[in-house]
Amino acid sequence: MRALVTGGAGFIGSQITDALLEAGHTVTVIDDLSRGRRAQLNPAARFVELDITSHGLDAVVAEAQPEVVFHHAAQISVRESVRDPLHDAGVNVVGTVNVLRAAVDAGARRVVFASSGGAIYGETDVIPTPEDIPCRPESPYGTSKLCAEAYGGTFSRQTGLEFVALRYANVYGPRQDPHGEAGVVAIFALRLLGDEPPVINGDGRQTRDYVHVHDVVRANLAAIDGPPGTYNIGTGVETDVNTLYRMLAAECGVAGDAVHGPGKPGEQRRSCLDPAFTREHLGWSASVGLSEGARTTLDFFRKAP
């Protein structure tokens, strides 16, 4: 199969690229390297440095002739979306429309879209949250991902393009960026290994559903031929930030308490995804528990430069 991965130099996209190549597929990677790292690019993939909002996207996708497009290029920070919602919409909405249009013009069969479960649903009393709950995103980031999903549905109805939206829980694991504002597991890991106290925003009782990148890659491979639709990619297990800190601190042999700072705007109080529909229709369920996943993440950062 010919595949194209946008954001293929990033945390998740690079590992999807590796898995596709290992399975014998031909892969083209598009990444503007604004967040992705050249060192994470698999040399067996054809790489094009390009912004997904660029007018040059059509020609690159047409040359690649992908059968399936894995769309992971995005503005990924909730807090950045609050600070600059126009930029967030430009990348996550306009950029996605550009990818969808180019995929259709190139004759692609399917687009697998990296969406966001926690940010799309917003605050809800239904925990774990199923796919059919009303969506009330609390941040521009969540709104842009929901809008991109809607565009995927429209393109599917208009053109016959198969569209799969994978609504990720909080993805963590090796290659996650520990700098900036995204990726609490990576941020905590780096600070603990560097003997610096992590800062927990607010009281630390906010909860998330932490899903390992290995399982996310498996979900993308399952989405190649599974039924089109919208799927939660999570564990169904709710973990608060204080518990996460204690788990990582224990693995690092750190006994001290974390530092607490002010809460951040646009962040939800609780988020946990119900994976039952995905298990039934896509044949996927998470296999890596948080304790095991935390160890693999810490091991990666111990060895990383």
Rosetta blueprint (number, residue, H / E / L):
1 M L
2 R E
3 A E
4 L E
5 V E
6 T E
7 G L
8 G L
9 A L
10 G L
11 F H
12 I H
13 G H
14 S H
15 Q H
16 I H
17 T H
18 D H
19 A H
20 L H
21 L H
22 E H
23 A L
24 G L
25 H L
26 T E
27 V E
28 T E
29 V E
30 I E
31 D E
32 D L
33 L L
34 S L
35 R L
36 G L
37 R L
38 R H
39 A H
40 Q H
41 L L
42 N L
43 P L
44 A L
45 A L
46 R E
47 F E
48 V E
49 E E
50 L L
51 D L
52 I L
53 T L
54 S L
55 H L
56 G L
57 L H
58 D H
59 A H
60 V H
61 V H
62 A H
63 E H
64 A H
65 Q L
66 P L
67 E L
68 V E
69 V E
70 F E
71 H E
72 H L
73 A L
74 A L
75 Q L
76 I L
77 S L
78 V H
79 R H
80 E H
81 S H
82 V H
83 R H
84 D L
85 P H
86 L H
87 H H
88 D H
89 A H
90 G H
91 V H
92 N H
93 V H
94 V H
95 G H
96 T H
97 V H
98 N H
99 V H
100 L H
101 R H
102 A H
103 A H
104 V H
105 D H
106 A L
107 G L
108 A L
109 R L
110 R E
111 V E
112 V E
113 F E
114 A E
115 S E
116 S E
117 G H
118 G H
119 A H
120 I H
121 Y H
122 G L
123 E L
124 T L
125 D L
126 V L
127 I L
128 P L
129 T E
130 P L
131 E L
132 D L
133 I L
134 P L
135 C L
136 R L
137 P L
138 E L
139 S L
140 P H
141 Y H
142 G H
143 T H
144 S H
145 K H
146 L H
147 C H
148 A H
149 E H
150 A H
151 Y H
152 G H
153 G H
154 T H
155 F H
156 S H
157 R H
158 Q H
159 T H
160 G L
161 L L
162 E E
163 F E
164 V E
165 A E
166 L E
167 R E
168 Y E
169 A L
170 N E
171 V E
172 Y E
173 G L
174 P L
175 R L
176 Q L
177 D L
178 P L
179 H L
180 G L
181 E L
182 A L
183 G L
184 V H
185 V H
186 A H
187 I H
188 F H
189 A H
190 L H
191 R H
192 L H
193 L H
194 G L
195 D L
196 E L
197 P L
198 P L
199 V E
200 I E
201 N E
202 G L
203 D L
204 G L
205 R L
206 Q L
207 T E
208 R E
209 D L
210 Y E
211 V E
212 H E
213 V H
214 H H
215 D H
216 V H
217 V H
218 R H
219 A H
220 N H
221 L H
222 A H
223 A L
224 I L
225 D L
226 G L
227 P L
228 P L
229 G E
230 T E
231 Y E
232 N E
233 I E
234 G L
235 T L
236 G L
237 V L
238 E L
239 T E
240 D E
241 V H
242 N H
243 T H
244 L H
245 Y H
246 R H
247 M H
248 L H
249 A H
250 A H
251 E H
252 C H
253 G L
254 V L
255 A L
256 G L
257 D L
258 A L
259 V E
260 H E
261 G E
262 P L
263 G L
264 K L
265 P L
266 G L
267 E L
268 Q L
269 R L
270 R L
271 S L
272 C L
273 L E
274 D L
275 P L
276 A H
277 F H
278 T H
279 R H
280 E H
281 H H
282 L L
283 G L
284 W L
285 S L
286 A L
287 S L
288 V L
289 G L
290 L H
291 S H
292 E H
293 G H
294 A H
295 R H
296 T H
297 T H
298 L H
299 D H
300 F H
301 F H
302 R H
303 K H
304 A L
305 P L
